[in-house]
């Protein structure tokens, strides 16, 4: 069974979460999806320079991700 990864960046201040056009992404199994979710969450919030130290603190940003089961048949409906 394949899994769809979606990474969100959320704000504890506003209570809202956002994602971008790169998601969802398909992974061959749950293990690979979880591993990518952890890695990509870090990359988005810290390594890619999307957010400054102040952005993270002032908006109380945190990453969240989901790995949902997916079958190609679901995409057709």
CNS distance restraints for C-alpha pairs under 8 A (distance, minus, plus):
assign (resid   1 and name CA) (resid  28 and name CA) 6.77 0.50 0.50
assign (resid   1 and name CA) (resid  29 and name CA) 6.18 0.50 0.50
assign (resid   1 and name CA) (resid  69 and name CA) 6.80 0.50 0.50
assign (resid   1 and name CA) (resid  70 and name CA) 6.73 0.50 0.50
assign (resid   1 and name CA) (resid  71 and name CA) 6.66 0.50 0.50
assign (resid   2 and name CA) (resid  26 and name CA) 6.69 0.50 0.50
assign (resid   2 and name CA) (resid  27 and name CA) 5.65 0.50 0.50
assign (resid   2 and name CA) (resid  28 and name CA) 4.60 0.50 0.50
assign (resid   2 and name CA) (resid  29 and name CA) 5.19 0.50 0.50
assign (resid   2 and name CA) (resid  30 and name CA) 7.37 0.50 0.50
assign (resid   2 and name CA) (resid  69 and name CA) 5.98 0.50 0.50
assign (resid   2 and name CA) (resid  70 and name CA) 5.18 0.50 0.50
assign (resid   2 and name CA) (resid  71 and name CA) 6.22 0.50 0.50
assign (resid   3 and name CA) (resid  26 and name CA) 5.67 0.50 0.50
assign (resid   3 and name CA) (resid  27 and name CA) 5.19 0.50 0.50
assign (resid   3 and name CA) (resid  28 and name CA) 6.41 0.50 0.50
assign (resid   3 and name CA) (resid  29 and name CA) 5.92 0.50 0.50
assign (resid   3 and name CA) (resid  30 and name CA) 6.15 0.50 0.50
assign (resid   3 and name CA) (resid  33 and name CA) 6.50 0.50 0.50
assign (resid   3 and name CA) (resid  67 and name CA) 5.76 0.50 0.50
assign (resid   3 and name CA) (resid  68 and name CA) 5.23 0.50 0.50
assign (resid   3 and name CA) (resid  69 and name CA) 4.48 0.50 0.50
assign (resid   3 and name CA) (resid  70 and name CA) 5.05 0.50 0.50
assign (resid   3 and name CA) (resid  71 and name CA) 7.98 0.50 0.50
assign (resid   4 and name CA) (resid  24 and name CA) 5.69 0.50 0.50
assign (resid   4 and name CA) (resid  25 and name CA) 5.40 0.50 0.50
assign (resid   4 and name CA) (resid  26 and name CA) 4.67 0.50 0.50
assign (resid   4 and name CA) (resid  27 and name CA) 6.30 0.50 0.50
assign (resid   4 and name CA) (resid  33 and name CA) 7.30 0.50 0.50
assign (resid   4 and name CA) (resid  66 and name CA) 7.68 0.50 0.50
assign (resid   4 and name CA) (resid  67 and name CA) 5.32 0.50 0.50
assign (resid   4 and name CA) (resid  68 and name CA) 5.14 0.50 0.50
assign (resid   4 and name CA) (resid  69 and name CA) 6.40 0.50 0.50
assign (resid   4 and name CA) (resid  70 and name CA) 6.19 0.50 0.50
assign (resid   5 and name CA) (resid  23 and name CA) 6.89 0.50 0.50
assign (resid   5 and name CA) (resid  24 and name CA) 5.21 0.50 0.50
assign (resid   5 and name CA) (resid  25 and name CA) 5.13 0.50 0.50
assign (resid   5 and name CA) (resid  26 and name CA) 6.36 0.50 0.50
assign (resid   5 and name CA) (resid  27 and name CA) 7.28 0.50 0.50
assign (resid   5 and name CA) (resid  33 and name CA) 5.99 0.50 0.50
assign (resid   5 and name CA) (resid  34 and name CA) 7.95 0.50 0.50
assign (resid   5 and name CA) (resid  36 and name CA) 7.97 0.50 0.50
assign (resid   5 and name CA) (resid  37 and name CA) 6.70 0.50 0.50
assign (resid   5 and name CA) (resid  65 and name CA) 6.97 0.50 0.50
assign (resid   5 and name CA) (resid  66 and name CA) 5.68 0.50 0.50
assign (resid   5 and name CA) (resid  67 and name CA) 4.66 0.50 0.50
assign (resid   5 and name CA) (resid  68 and name CA) 6.76 0.50 0.50
assign (resid   6 and name CA) (resid  19 and name CA) 7.39 0.50 0.50
assign (resid   6 and name CA) (resid  23 and name CA) 5.25 0.50 0.50
assign (resid   6 and name CA) (resid  24 and name CA) 4.68 0.50 0.50
assign (resid   6 and name CA) (resid  25 and name CA) 6.76 0.50 0.50
assign (resid   6 and name CA) (resid  37 and name CA) 7.66 0.50 0.50
assign (resid   6 and name CA) (resid  65 and name CA) 5.52 0.50 0.50
assign (resid   6 and name CA) (resid  66 and name CA) 5.42 0.50 0.50
assign (resid   6 and name CA) (resid  67 and name CA) 6.78 0.50 0.50
assign (resid   7 and name CA) (resid  19 and name CA) 6.15 0.50 0.50
assign (resid   7 and name CA) (resid  23 and name CA) 6.99 0.50 0.50
assign (resid   7 and name CA) (resid  24 and name CA) 7.77 0.50 0.50
assign (resid   7 and name CA) (resid  37 and name CA) 6.60 0.50 0.50
assign (resid   7 and name CA) (resid  40 and name CA) 7.49 0.50 0.50
assign (resid   7 and name CA) (resid  41 and name CA) 6.45 0.50 0.50
assign (resid   7 and name CA) (resid  63 and name CA) 7.15 0.50 0.50
assign (resid   7 and name CA) (resid  64 and name CA) 5.92 0.50 0.50
assign (resid   7 and name CA) (resid  65 and name CA) 4.28 0.50 0.50
assign (resid   7 and name CA) (resid  66 and name CA) 6.67 0.50 0.50
assign (resid   8 and name CA) (resid  17 and name CA) 5.83 0.50 0.50
assign (resid   8 and name CA) (resid  18 and name CA) 5.19 0.50 0.50
assign (resid   8 and name CA) (resid  19 and name CA) 4.64 0.50 0.50
assign (resid   8 and name CA) (resid  20 and name CA) 8.00 0.50 0.50
assign (resid   8 and name CA) (resid  41 and name CA) 7.91 0.50 0.50
assign (resid   8 and name CA) (resid  63 and name CA) 5.82 0.50 0.50
assign (resid   8 and name CA) (resid  64 and name CA) 5.08 0.50 0.50
assign (resid   8 and name CA) (resid  65 and name CA) 5.77 0.50 0.50
assign (resid   9 and name CA) (resid  17 and name CA) 5.47 0.50 0.50
assign (resid   9 and name CA) (resid  18 and name CA) 5.37 0.50 0.50
assign (resid   9 and name CA) (resid  19 and name CA) 6.43 0.50 0.50
assign (resid   9 and name CA) (resid  45 and name CA) 7.57 0.50 0.50
assign (resid   9 and name CA) (resid  61 and name CA) 6.64 0.50 0.50
assign (resid   9 and name CA) (resid  62 and name CA) 5.84 0.50 0.50
assign (resid   9 and name CA) (resid  63 and name CA) 4.65 0.50 0.50
assign (resid   9 and name CA) (resid  64 and name CA) 6.20 0.50 0.50
assign (resid  10 and name CA) (resid  15 and name CA) 6.99 0.50 0.50
assign (resid  10 and name CA) (resid  16 and name CA) 5.66 0.50 0.50
assign (resid  10 and name CA) (resid  17 and name CA) 3.98 0.50 0.50
assign (resid  10 and name CA) (resid  18 and name CA) 6.29 0.50 0.50
assign (resid  10 and name CA) (resid  61 and name CA) 5.47 0.50 0.50
assign (resid  10 and name CA) (resid  62 and name CA) 5.35 0.50 0.50
assign (resid  10 and name CA) (resid  63 and name CA) 6.07 0.50 0.50
assign (resid  10 and name CA) (resid  64 and name CA) 6.98 0.50 0.50
assign (resid  11 and name CA) (resid  15 and name CA) 5.48 0.50 0.50
assign (resid  11 and name CA) (resid  16 and name CA) 5.74 0.50 0.50
assign (resid  11 and name CA) (resid  17 and name CA) 6.44 0.50 0.50
assign (resid  11 and name CA) (resid  59 and name CA) 5.65 0.50 0.50
assign (resid  11 and name CA) (resid  60 and name CA) 5.47 0.50 0.50
assign (resid  11 and name CA) (resid  61 and name CA) 4.53 0.50 0.50
assign (resid  11 and name CA) (resid  62 and name CA) 6.46 0.50 0.50
assign (resid  12 and name CA) (resid  16 and name CA) 7.52 0.50 0.50
assign (resid  12 and name CA) (resid  59 and name CA) 6.85 0.50 0.50
assign (resid  12 and name CA) (resid  60 and name CA) 5.33 0.50 0.50
assign (resid  12 and name CA) (resid  61 and name CA) 6.40 0.50 0.50
assign (resid  12 and name CA) (resid  62 and name CA) 7.66 0.50 0.50
assign (resid  13 and name CA) (resid  59 and name CA) 5.74 0.50 0.50
assign (resid  13 and name CA) (resid  60 and name CA) 6.21 0.50 0.50
assign (resid  14 and name CA) (resid  59 and name CA) 7.75 0.50 0.50
assign (resid  19 and name CA) (resid  23 and name CA) 7.06 0.50 0.50
assign (resid  26 and name CA) (resid  33 and name CA) 7.91 0.50 0.50
assign (resid  27 and name CA) (resid  32 and name CA) 6.28 0.50 0.50
assign (resid  27 and name CA) (resid  33 and name CA) 5.53 0.50 0.50
assign (resid  28 and name CA) (resid  32 and name CA) 6.93 0.50 0.50
assign (resid  28 and name CA) (resid  33 and name CA) 7.68 0.50 0.50
assign (resid  29 and name CA) (resid  33 and name CA) 6.35 0.50 0.50
assign (resid  30 and name CA) (resid  34 and name CA) 6.13 0.50 0.50
assign (resid  30 and name CA) (resid  67 and name CA) 7.00 0.50 0.50
assign (resid  31 and name CA) (resid  35 and name CA) 6.20 0.50 0.50
assign (resid  32 and name CA) (resid  36 and name CA) 6.07 0.50 0.50
assign (resid  33 and name CA) (resid  37 and name CA) 6.04 0.50 0.50
assign (resid  33 and name CA) (resid  67 and name CA) 6.09 0.50 0.50
assign (resid  34 and name CA) (resid  38 and name CA) 6.28 0.50 0.50
assign (resid  34 and name CA) (resid  67 and name CA) 6.72 0.50 0.50
assign (resid  35 and name CA) (resid  39 and name CA) 6.32 0.50 0.50
assign (resid  36 and name CA) (resid  40 and name CA) 5.74 0.50 0.50
assign (resid  37 and name CA) (resid  41 and name CA) 5.84 0.50 0.50
assign (resid  37 and name CA) (resid  65 and name CA) 5.99 0.50 0.50
assign (resid  37 and name CA) (resid  66 and name CA) 7.56 0.50 0.50
assign (resid  37 and name CA) (resid  67 and name CA) 7.92 0.50 0.50
assign (resid  38 and name CA) (resid  42 and name CA) 6.50 0.50 0.50
assign (resid  38 and name CA) (resid  65 and name CA) 7.97 0.50 0.50
assign (resid  39 and name CA) (resid  43 and name CA) 6.33 0.50 0.50
assign (resid  40 and name CA) (resid  44 and name CA) 6.03 0.50 0.50
assign (resid  41 and name CA) (resid  45 and name CA) 6.27 0.50 0.50
assign (resid  41 and name CA) (resid  63 and name CA) 5.70 0.50 0.50
assign (resid  41 and name CA) (resid  64 and name CA) 7.25 0.50 0.50
assign (resid  41 and name CA) (resid  65 and name CA) 7.45 0.50 0.50
assign (resid  42 and name CA) (resid  46 and name CA) 5.72 0.50 0.50
assign (resid  42 and name CA) (resid  47 and name CA) 6.71 0.50 0.50
assign (resid  42 and name CA) (resid  63 and name CA) 7.77 0.50 0.50
assign (resid  43 and name CA) (resid  47 and name CA) 4.54 0.50 0.50
assign (resid  43 and name CA) (resid  48 and name CA) 5.62 0.50 0.50
assign (resid  44 and name CA) (resid  48 and name CA) 5.60 0.50 0.50
assign (resid  44 and name CA) (resid  49 and name CA) 7.61 0.50 0.50
assign (resid  44 and name CA) (resid  50 and name CA) 6.62 0.50 0.50
assign (resid  45 and name CA) (resid  49 and name CA) 7.34 0.50 0.50
assign (resid  45 and name CA) (resid  50 and name CA) 6.44 0.50 0.50
assign (resid  45 and name CA) (resid  51 and name CA) 6.24 0.50 0.50
assign (resid  45 and name CA) (resid  62 and name CA) 7.70 0.50 0.50
assign (resid  45 and name CA) (resid  63 and name CA) 7.05 0.50 0.50
assign (resid  46 and name CA) (resid  50 and name CA) 7.21 0.50 0.50
assign (resid  46 and name CA) (resid  51 and name CA) 6.92 0.50 0.50
assign (resid  51 and name CA) (resid  55 and name CA) 5.66 0.50 0.50
assign (resid  51 and name CA) (resid  56 and name CA) 6.49 0.50 0.50
assign (resid  52 and name CA) (resid  56 and name CA) 6.33 0.50 0.50
assign (resid  53 and name CA) (resid  57 and name CA) 6.32 0.50 0.50
assign (resid  54 and name CA) (resid  58 and name CA) 5.67 0.50 0.50
assign (resid  55 and name CA) (resid  59 and name CA) 5.87 0.50 0.50
assign (resid  55 and name CA) (resid  60 and name CA) 7.73 0.50 0.50
assign (resid  55 and name CA) (resid  61 and name CA) 7.53 0.50 0.50
assign (resid  56 and name CA) (resid  60 and name CA) 5.35 0.50 0.50
assign (resid  56 and name CA) (resid  61 and name CA) 4.88 0.50 0.50
assign (resid  56 and name CA) (resid  62 and name CA) 7.68 0.50 0.50
assign (resid  57 and name CA) (resid  61 and name CA) 6.93 0.50 0.50
assign (resid  70 and name CA) (resid  74 and name CA) 6.83 0.50 0.50
assign (resid  71 and name CA) (resid  75 and name CA) 7.31 0.50 0.50
assign (resid  72 and name CA) (resid  76 and name CA) 7.01 0.50 0.50
assign (resid  73 and name CA) (resid  77 and name CA) 6.92 0.50 0.50
